[in-house]
Amino acid sequence: METSSPKKLSLPVIISILLTVVPLVTTSIATAWAVGHESQLRSWPFEWWVIATLILTLASSVALTPPTFLALVYGYFLGWTALPLLFGLNLGAIAIIYASANFLHASSIRGYLIQVYPQVNSLLRRFYQNELRLIFFAKLSPVLPFAITNLFFAMAGARFKQVIAGGTLGMIPRTVLAVWAGREARDIRYLLEHPNEGLATKIILILLIVVSTIGIGYFFKDKKIAE
């Protein structure tokens, strides 16, 4: 009688797990550091925040620092002045992830997945017909992991212009919301431990999630694809 060997986790699954777990760990560490160095951060000149943004752009591209978490911190210390820095951080991290995926021969990996899972080809054809729409709704969601979604779009073969355009349109509402929440906070410890405190914040957050879910759900809705 043959015994089946235990199934091994595929590389995409392992990467997805890492890109989900690692931000939770680094966010906890960053929260503790920010709480303990609040007075020091308040004394930073704007130039230091620019340098920090460049470093954090690289960190966000490898899933070490979620941009939404950074928007809360930036909003707390800088207020609305943080928006240009955060938009630049988001776009820079998206570009780095896209370039890294191409460097790692995303097209070859995509071809392999199509061979192993033929149904992926059907999803990709539908994706190419709705690139901008799906990217926008995915980036609109405050709950979808930043690095994973960007890596997925790059691996799927999305055009760079569409990734940047959809990423820009989608990130504006959630980034503005996070900066606003940070700006209105009175205590950084309470802010980082309760980022969605306040009725208005909760309502807007729920609306973003609902709109994003409906938009993404429409993409997966069964419909005939023109050959």
Buried (B, 14 or more C-beta within 10 A) or exposed (E): EEEEEEEEEEEBEEBBEBBEEBBEEBBEEBBEEBBEEBEEBEEBEEEEBEEBBEEBBBBBBBBBBBBBBBBBBBBBBBBEBBBEBBBBBBBBBBBBBBEBBBEEEBEEBBEEBBEEEEEBBEBBEBBEEBBBBBBBBBBBBBEBBBBBBBBBBBBBBBBBEBBBBBBBBBBBBBBBBBBBBBBBBEEBBEBBEEBBEBEEBEEBBEEBBEBBBEBBEEBEEEEEEEE
